[in-house]
Amino acid sequence: MPQSVQPGKILRGGEFYSPVQARLSANDVVLSELCQPVARSVPRHEHELAYVTIVLHGHYREGDRGKLDDLPPLTAVFNPVGVAHSTVIGPAGASMFTIEFRSDSLRELGLRLPERTTFDCGVGTMLWPGLRLFSSFKNQNSGSLMLEGHVFELLGAITRLEPSAEKTPPRWLKRVKDRLHAEFCERLRMRDLAREAGVHPVHLARAFRRFEKRTPGEYQQHLQIRAACDLLRKPEWPLAEIAAECGFADQSHFTRAFRRMAATTPLRFRQAVVPKTAAA
């Protein structure tokens, strides 16, 4: 059931009026999927963490002192710390995805977020990294380099840092890719790669997408799947051992990632490429 919260209350990180369907607490963010099944008016309140809400479904209005903005599905809204607002959820209810940014992480990164609420209905830059982050969240890529890449892309959009002005790939990009090739089975972090490159993690995330058309985490996962394909050709390797050898959290994580990339399961891939005589 929704919590009973008094008007004017400051909500702590991870605290919401709507029921939380799923949550992931990571190094830089707290991610929550919310679902309010019925109409509800939420009293004026604040949040202790700056956050982005992406409206996924339903009718949602947000604002302050009687002025509420309609936020249709696939709208992203950023709210800074200390901005009071109230919300109204329509008769059909609503579902949302929220990304709360940990204050200590922002200080460590040297980032100052805007002090005003901003909206993006798809023509700005917040919605798309937010939706990619939601997809990573739903696919249970918790704590992964892939998830972190989406977080830093979203932070770049919120802070409106200028995109990379390089016309050609910078020299540091090869160093980052070389490290990914050498350590793709390891649990790398964006900060590790940023130190390798000598750039800020947000700059790394945006420049990597510009020149590689994907995040460092997606690049890493392609390398993991490619290595797994080689091992799948060897019938003596159990699937669970392949998953561990190639850096996946477990066999189910391996299967999900393989299915998304290869449109089949590891077992069916093995059955297709290994001669029956070799598998016998």
LOVODO-300364 format. One record per residue (C-alpha): x, y negated, z. Coordinates in steps of 0.1 Angstrom, whole numbers, plus 5000, padded with zeros to 4 digits. Each point is the difference from the previous one (the first is absolute). Layout:
! LOVODO-300364
XYZ;...
//
This chain:
! LOVODO-300364
500050005000;501249644994;501649845030;498149735019;502249704997;499349665015;499949694977;503449834999;501950315009;503550054986;500250354985;503150195005;501850194971;497850284988;496949875018;497049934979;496249985003;499450264973;500750375006;503550114989;499950294976;503750054997;503149825013;503850014994;502449815022;503349944981;503149805006;498849684985;496250034999;496950155015;497750144973;496450075007;497050124979;496849865015;496450094993;497049815014;497050204990;497249755008;499449624999;501849815027;500949645010;503449975016;500649725025;502849744996;503450165008;503750004993;502650264993;503450025017;501750124968;499849844965;498250244977;498550074965;496650144996;499050174967;496350044996;499450344985;496250035000;496949835011;499049645009;502449805021;500149645010;502749815020;500649655011;499849765029;497449765016;497150104978;501949994967;500350364988;501650114967;498650294981;502750264995;498950254974;501750344997;503649994988;500749675017;503149965021;500149745027;503049905021;499549865036;502949865020;500450035037;497749775020;497449934973;496550055015;497250134979;496850195001;498750264975;496650144988;499650344986;497050064977;497250265003;502050274980;503049975023;503549964988;503450174999;503349825002;503750075000;502249785023;503749945001;501249845032;503649875000;502150065032;501349665013;503450145010;500550154965;499249664984;502549835023;502650264992;499449944962;500149625005;496649974984;497449725008;496650084988;497549724989;498049835027;496850004980;497550274989;500450094963;497950214977;500750214969;497250154979;502450154975;501549704982;502649955027;502850225011;498850155034;497450244989;502150234978;502850085024;497350035027;498150264980;503350194992;500650005037;496550145007;500750284975;503250085017;498250005034;497350234987;502650244986;501750025034;503349854989;500649895036;503349845008;501250064965;502249784978;497049984977;497749855026;502749755011;500449894964;496349914998;500149825033;502949784989;498449934966;496949885019;502149785023;501649844970;496549934986;498849855033;503049785006;500049904963;503750054996;501149934965;500450324980;503450104988;501349764973;502450254986;499550074963;502150325001;500350265028;502349865027;503250195008;498850115034;497150194984;502450274988;501550045035;496550055014;499150264973;503350175005;499350045037;496550134992;501550264977;502650105026;497650015030;496650064986;499450285025;500749765030;497549795019;501149664986;498649675010;499649684980;502349825024;502750264992;499749944963;499949625006;503350015019;501550214972;498849734975;500949705022;496549854995;496849965021;497750305001;497149794985;502349894971;501050364995;496450124998;499049744975;503150034978;499950375000;496450014987;500849734974;502850204985;499050365008;496249964999;499750195033;501149985036;503250155013;497850265018;498450114967;503450024984;501250225029;497050234997;500650054963;503550115009;498650245026;497550154977;502750054973;502250185024;497150215012;499250114964;503550144997;499650205032;496550124989;501750184971;501750225026;497550255013;502150085031;499349655014;496849985022;497949694995;500449895036;503850014996;499949804968;497949745017;502649975028;502950014977;498649714978;499249775029;496250055003;498449995035;498550344995;498650234974;496649824999;501749674994;502150164972;496850154984;498249675001;502949804984;500650274974;496350014990;499949634996;503149994978;499850334980;496250045000;500450365013;501150175032;503550125007;498850364999;498349974967;503149824986;502150295011;497650254985;500249814967;503849974997;501350315016;499950324978;497950275017;503050234999;502049755020;497249955025;499550385005;
//
